[in-house]
Amino acid sequence: MYHDFENCGRCLFKRHLPRDQNCCRGDAKEERRKKSGEREREVAYLRRRRYRLPRLDRWVAAGVRGFHKTKLTTKSREFTQLRRQMRQRQHVAIAEDKDRIENPNLSEEEKKRKPSYDLFSSSTKTLMFCLAVRMANSLLVQTYFNPDEHWQALEVAHSIAFGYGHLTWEWKKGIRSYLHPMVFASLYKVLALCHLDTPWFMSRAPRLLQSMFCAVGDLYLYKLSNVLFDDHVAQWALFSQLVNWFMFFCFTRTLSNSLETVLTLVGIYYWPCMRVSSNKAPLFSRKWGVAIAALACAIRPTSAIIWMYVGLLELFLAHDRLKFIFLEVAPIGVLVLALMCLVDRLMYGSWILVPLNFLKFNFLSSGGDYYGTHKWHWYFTQGFPVMLFTFLPFSIAGMVLSKQWKPSGLIAWVLGLYSVLGHKEFRFVLPVLPLALMFSGYSIAAMKTADSSNSKRKGSSNSHVKCPSKVRLAIFFLLSTNIPMALYMSLFHQRGTEDVMNYLSKEASNNKVKSILFLMPCHATPYYSALHHDLPMRFLDCSPSEEKGTLDESDRFMMDPASFASEFAINWSLPSHIVMFDSEERSLREFLVSHSFKEIRRFFHAHLKVDRDLQASVVVYAFTGQ
């Protein structure tokens, strides 16, 4: 049933395993012959001491003299030290057995190169590491990126949890599902019950929650890379994911695209067709993949572009096509669709099919073009290359060298279909960015393997001291370009609109704010989800008009700020505070002075202009009259 003590060198550590589990990875006698002479002496010494217990009281009782006691004490220390070494080797052996089961294709050279304590030795350790990095990442993100982060997620969640908040025109037309905001509404409810709905927690907790989802996405990118390639490539893929500037800048934000990216990584891992051999996938793997794909489409309908490719590929490769369609896709899809419809029925008050309304507005009527268009090649020439930044050449090289055309084809598929749409944004193609970074990891791993081969061929172990290897130069290049970019975009660029709402929230807590008017482009700041006080607020509306050519309030204000403000003030309810950008302040200074407003705070916003004139700072004016 079990190995004998004399038969196996590794069972010397009292690792009693059944005979059918080959813990020796080969002939035990052959391995024992390869051991060093020092190891043989240690084994012989332990065998000699096996039945001679070095206990001090036994020697004293037998009448042994003092020099024997000294000798015994020395031998006891040696035995304790040897036993500690044996325990350490036992733990290493157990870890190697686990790695051999999880990674059967791992080469002997890579196993020898693996350290005794490995951060990636288990999924739990990898997840905890990713979670620590992403939580720190979320705390460092203090800038404004896209209005949907607040207005389509946190603002809606705040309205659900606390009963007040602004719902944009999308929610009135029924083209958004409440599934995504309900996640953060639950968080707000927990904060309120624990009396933690303070300004700091209200601004930080949602991103901290998102960072937990991001850590799961990072883990599954590591697992996917391990399945497609090996553990070595998986580590470099995770490095690329954590270092890339755009992932650092955008991933922990509360955008629906961020959660869609997490679900994409998890789902692709479970789809058999995305693996090298679909026969090696677990039994229930595909069902999990279908369920996660359906959930991703419910949260963001455009995710269907990704899963259309994966589903068609599975349909082409699978042998049980009828079972896949009628026993997996159909029932799971109907179940998730029913769940989404029930949630939306509860929140909208009537039955509504969000994916259908979303399809009509964005694809059939090109409603998204109202917010701007780009040329068809924008994702290929500007959007995706900017997101990859200096990882771009590594990703292209990895795609060519790896010859894994399934994930490469998915990237090309997504970029191609999104290029057909007129309205384009960086975040739309965020779900396939980790796949491109995975290929970057493959490229770096291949460079490291080539460096190792060259150093062996030259026969010099100190060659890297004289001349840095290509891998070290590549890592230095990627770190020196991506980390400064990530920190600048996360800590400085467009932070004024976040800072001004944190300031107003604190002032409102001290009863110094009665009402607020935002004389700036629409949705330029967070709203009630950041203020967290039920005060009258007003911003310039920019809802799409059914009549083409009609200018909204935001456009009219940007064309002539002074004239618009004069007309607006005829019927306004005088606010206690007015918020604006410094670029419009110059045109409104006379208007503000004539209505008894005085500047009280100014916040830095940006060094560079984005899509309008430079908005260097955000200015707060307060009413000083009676």
N, C-alpha and C positions, 0 to 999 in steps of 0.2 A: 504493500500500500504506500509506504513512504521510502525515500532514499535512506540508505544506511550512512552512518557517520564516515566510514572508510571509503565509500564509493564516489562521493562527490565533493570536490573542493569547496563549492559554494554552500553546500549544506553544513559545512563546518561551523557556520554561523547559526546553527539550529533553526534553519529555515525549512521546516518540514513541509514539503509539498507533495501532492500525489505524483505517482510515477508518470501519469499521462501528461503532466505539465512539465515540459522540458526546460527546467530553470537554468541549464548549463549552456544552452545554445550550441551544443556539439558534444563531442566525446569528452567526458570528465577527465579521463586519463591523459588525453592529448593536451588539454588545457593545463593540467597539473605539471606536465613536462615543460610547458612554456613559462611557468612561474619562475621568478628569480630565486636565487639561493637564500636570500634573506627571508622571503616568504616561507620557504620550506623550514628554515630554522624556527620561525615563529610558530608554525604548525606543530613541529616536533616538540617544542617547549610546552605548548598548551596540552599536548597529549600526555607528556610526562607529568604535568601538574594536575591532570584531570582528577586523579583520586588522592592527591596529597593536598588537602585543604590548608592553606597557609593562615591559620588562625593563631593569634598570639597566645590565647589562653591555653590551647592544646600544648604548645611548645613549653610554656611555663610549667604546666602540670607534669610534663614528662621530665622536668629537671634540666632543661637545656641551659647552658651558661650564657653569659652576656654577649659574647661575640657571636654566638648562634642567633641571639635575638636581633642583633644588628644586621646580620646576614638575612634573617627572615624579613625584617622591615624593608630592606632593599628589594628583596624578591617580591614582596607584597606590592610595593610601589610599581615595580616593573609589570607585574601581573595586572594591576589595575589599569596601567597605561595601555597595555596590550589589549585588554578587554574593551576599553573605550574605543581603541582603533577598530576592533572587530565590529563593534556596534555601528560605528560610522560606515564601515564597508557594507554592513548588512542593510542599512538604510539606502545606500547607493544601489545595492543589488535589487532591492524592492522597487526603487524608482526606475531602474533599467528594465525590469520585467514589465512594469506598467507601460513604459514607452514602447517596448517591443510589441505589446498587444495593441496599443493605440496606433503606432506607426510601424507597421510590419515592413515597409519599404526603406526604412532608415538604414543607411550604409554603416559598416563597421567603423569607418574613419570618422563619420559624424558622431557616432556614439562615444568614441574615445575623446573627441573634442569637446563633448558636452560637460559643463561643470557639475560639481556635486550638488550645489544649490542652484536651481534654475528657476528664474522668475516665470518661465513658461512651462513648468513641469505639470501644471494642472490648470483646468479652465477657471477654477476659483481664484487662483493667484493672478491669472491674466485679467480676469474681470475686475478684481480689486485694484490692480495697477491702473487699468483704463479708467475706472471710476474716480480714483484719486486725481488723475490727470484732467479728466473732463470737469470735475467739480472746481478745480483751480481755474480751468479754462473759463467756466461760466462766470466766476467771480471777476475775472479780468476783462470780460466783455462789458463795456460801459458806454457804448456808442449806439447811434441810431443807424439802421441799415434800410429796412423796408417797412412801409406802413402796415402790411399784413401781419407782422409780428405782434403788433398791439391791437389793431383794429379788427382783425378777423379771428383772433384767438383770445387774448386776455381781456379785451373790452367786452366781448360777448360772454366770456366766463364770469366777469365781474357783474354783468347784468343778471345772469342766472343766479349767482350766489348771494348777491346783496340787494338785488331789486332795482338798481339804477346803473345806467351805462348807455352808451350810444350804439345803436345798431345801424350799420351803413345800408346803402340801397341794395346790396347783394342779398341781405337777409329778408328784405321786403319782397324781392322777386323770387326767393326760394332757390337760389343757385348755390347755397352753402349748406352742408350738413352740420348738425350740432354735435356729432361724435367727437371731433377734435376739441372744441371748446369745453365739452363736458369733463375732459381730463383735468383741465385747470380749474374748472368750477368746483370739482371735488376737493382739489388742493385748497382753494379759498375757503371752503366750508370747514375744513380741518383747522386752518389757521384761525378762523373766527371762533370756533369752539374752544380752542386752546388760548384764546385772547392774544394771539401773536400777529394779528393783522395790523402791524405797525408799518411805517413807511419803508423801513429796511427790508423786512420780510416780504412785503407786497411787491417790491421791485426785484428781489433776489430769488425768492423761493421758486417762481415758475421756471427760471433758467436752471436752478439747481435740480429741479425735477426732470427737466429736459436732459440735463447732463447724465442722469441715470439711464435714460433711454439710449443716449449716445454711447455710453460705455458698453451696453449690450450690442449695439451696432459694431463697435470696434472689435469686440470679442468674436462676433460672427464673421467679420472680415478676416480675422486671424484664422478661424477654423476653416473658412472657405479656401483661403490660400494654402492651408495645410493639406486639404483634400485634393486640390488641383495640382499642387506642386510638392512641397515638403515643409518641414518645420522651419528650416533655415530661411526659405523664401517668406514664410508666414511672419517671421519676426521682422524682416525688412519691410514687408507690406504694412505691418502695424506701425513701424517707424515712420513710413511715408505718410500714413493716415494722420498720425498725431502731429507731425511737423508741418504738413502742408498749410500754408497761410489761410487759404479760403475755408478749409475745414475748421480751423481754429476760430476763424472770424464768424462763421455762419452756423456751424453744426449745433451749437448749444442754444441757439435762439429758438423762440417758441413759434416758429413757422411750421405750417403743416408740411412743408417740403422736408423739414428736418426729420419729422416722424416718418414720413414716407421713405426717406433714405434708410432709416433704421429697419423698417419693415422690408424694404427691398433686399438688404443684406441678409437678413434672417431668412426670408423666403427663398432666395436663390440658393442658399446653402441646402435647403431641404428638397429642391427640385432635382430629381435624378438626371434629367437631361443636361444639366449644367455641369455635371461631373465628367471626368475622363471616361469612366465606365459606369453606366447607369445601373448595372447589376450589383454594384457594391453598396448601393444606398440602403439604409435601414428599411424595414418592412412598411412602417407607417410614414415614411419620409414625405412621399408625394402628397398625402392628405394634409399634412401640416403645411406644405408649400402652397397648396390650393387655398387653404383657410387664410393664411397670411396675405396672399395675393388679393383675395376678396376683401379683406379688411383694409388693405392699402388703397384699393379702388374706392371703397366706401368713404374713406377719409379724404382722398384727393382723386377725383375721377380721371384725371389725366394720367394717373399711374397705370391705366389700362394699356397705354402705349408700351410699357415695359413688359407687362404680363401677356400681351398679345404675342410678342416674340417668343417668350419662354413657353407659352402654351402650345403654339404651333410647332415649336421644336420638339416638345414632348410628344405631341400627337404624331409627328413624323417618325420618332425613334421608338416609341412604345409598341409593344406587341399586344397589349390588352387595351386597344383603343376604345372599344365600347364600354368597358368597365371604367376607363378614365373619364369618359364624357358623361355617362348616365349614372354612375355610382359614386363619383367623386366631385367633378366640377359642378354638375347640376344641383345636387342636394346641398352641398356646402355653399355654393353661390346664392341659392334661394334663401338659405338660413341667414347668411350675413346681410343680404338685402332686406329681409324681413326685420332683422334687428335694427338696421338703419332707419327703415320706414317707421317703426314703432317709436324710436327716439325722436325723429323729426315730427311725427304726429303729436307727440306729447308737447314738444316745444313750439311748433308752429300753430297748433290748434286745429289742423286739418290735414287730411292725407295729401302728401306731396312726394313726388319722385325727383329727388335732387339731381341724380346723374343725368336724367333726361333734360331738365332745365339747364344744367351746366353745358350739356352738349349743344343745345339750341343756341345759347348765348355766345359761347366762345368759338364754336366751330362752324355752325350753320350761318350765323349772322355776323361773325367777326366782331363781336362786341368788345373783345379785348383790345382791338386796334385803337379804341378811343384813347387809351393811355400811352400811345406811341408805338411806332413800328420800326423795324430794322430790316436791312437787306437780307436776302435768303441765306447768304453765306456767313452771317454774323457769328453763329456758334462755332464754325470751323476756323474762322480767321481771327476772331477777337474774344468771344465769350469763353469758350472752353480753354483755349490757351492761357488766358489770363487767370482762370481758376487753377490750372495746373502750375502755372508760373515756371519756375526753374525745374520742376519735375517733368516737364514736357518731353525733352529728349530721352530721358530715362524710360518714360512710359512707352514711347514709340519703339525704342530698342527692345523693351520687354515684350511687346506684342509680336515683334518680328521673330525674336529668338525663341520664345516659348511655344509658338505655333498653337496656342490655345484660341481657336477661332470662335468658339461659342461666346465667351464674354466679350471678346473684341467685336464680334458682330453685333452684340447687344448695344455696345457703346455707339457704334456707327448707326444702328437702327434708330436709337433715341435721338441722336443729334440730327439725323436726316428728317425724321417726321416732325420734330419741333421746328425745323427750319422752314417748313411749309407755312406755319402760322406767322402772321405778321407781327404780333406783339411778342417780344422776346425778353427774357430776364435771365440773369445768372442762376438764380435759385431753381429755375425750372428743370435744369439738367443736373442738379445736385445729386440725385440718386445714383448716377453712373460715375460720378467722380471717384468714389472709393475703388471701383473696378479698375479705372485707369491708374490709380495709385498702387494697386496690387501689382500691376505689370512693372511699375517703377521698382517695387520691391524685388521682383524677379531679376530685373536688370542689375541691381546692386548686388544681389546674391551671386549672380553669374560673374560679376567682376571680382568678388571676393574669392570665388573658387579659382578663377584664373590667376589671381595673385598668389594663392597658396601653391598652385602647381608650378608657377615660375620660381618661387622661393625654394621649392624642393629640387627643382631641376638645377638651380644654381648651387644648391648644397650649402647655403649660408643662412643661418637662422637670424642673423642680425642685419639682414639686408634692408629691412624696413626702417632701421635707425638712420642709415645713410641717405636713403631716398624714400620719401613717403609713398605708400602704396596708392593705387588708383582709388581704392575704396575710401581711404582716409581723406583724400582730396575731394572726392565726391560728397562725402558726409559734411566736410567743412563748407563746401560750396552750398549745399542745400540748407544747412543750418544758418549760415551767414546771410542768406538771401530771404529765407522764409520767416525766421523768427522776428527780425526787425519789422518786416512787413506786417506780420500778424499782430505784433504789439502796437504798432502805430495805428492800424485800422481799428483795433479793439479798444484802445485807450484814448485816442486823440481825435481821429477823423469823425466829424459830425457827432460830437458828444454834447453840444450845447443844448439840444432839445430834450435830452434825457436829464441833464443837470437842472434845467429850469423847472421841470415838473417835480423833481425831488425838492427843490427849494419852495415851490408853491405849496406842496403837500405839508411841509413843516410849518409854513406860515399859516396855512389853513387850520392846522392843529392848535395854533395860538390865537385863533379868531381874528387874524389880520387880513384875511381875504374874504370878500363877500361875493364877487362874481368876476369872471375872466372873459376877455375877448381876445381871440387869436387872429391878428391881422397878418397872415402869412399864408403861403400855399396850403391847400387842404391836407389834412392828415400828416402834417410835418412834425407833430409831437405826439407822445402818448396822451391818453385822455383820463377818463375816470379811473381806469385800472391803476394809474400811477398816482393820481391825486387822492383817491379813496376818501373823498368827502362829497356829500350830495349838495353841491353848490351850482348855481346857474353858470353855464359856460356856453360859449358860442364860437364856432369856427366857420370859415368860408366853405360853402358847399361846392362839391365838384361832381355830383351825380351825373351820369350820362343823360343827355336829352334825347327824346325821341325824334326831335327835329334836328337834322344835320345843319351844322353851321352856327348853332346857338351857343353863345359863350356862357359858361357857368360863372359863379361868383368869384372863384379863385382866379380864373383867367382874366376877368374884368379888373380885378384888383391889381394883378401883376402888370397889366397894360398901363394903368394910370392910377397909382395908389392914392394920390391926393383927392382926385375927383370922386373916386369910389368911396373913400372914407367920409367925405362931406355929404354925399347922398345917403350913405348908410346911417350917419349920425342923426338924420332927421327923425327916424322912427325907432331909434335904439333905446334900450334901457341902459342908462349910464353904468358901465362896469367900474369895479374898483381897481382892476388891473388890466393892462393891455400888453400882450406879448407880440414881438415882431423880430424880424431879422434886421441887421444893421444896414443891409442894402436897400431896404424900403424906409428905414428910419429917416434918411436924409430928405425924402419927399414928404414925410409926414410930420416933420418937426414943428412947423408952424401950426398945423392942425392940433397937435398934442398940447402945445403951449396955450393955444386959445381956449382949450377945454380943460385947463387946469390939471394937466398930467405932468408928472416929473419922473425922470429916470431914477430908479432905486437900485437896480442890479444889472450887471452885464456878464454874460457867460461866453467863454471861448467856444467856437463851434467847429471851424475848419480852416486849414491853410490853403486848400485847393477847391476850386469850383467843381461841381458835379454836372448838372444839366442846366443850370441857370447861372446868373452872375454870382460872383464869390459871396457866400454868406459866411462871413468871418466870425460873427458873434450873434448871440441872441440877447435881446434887450427887453427888460421888464420896466414898464411905466406904471406908476400908481397915481390914483386920483387924490389931489391934495386940496380941492375946494370944499365948500360946504354943501 
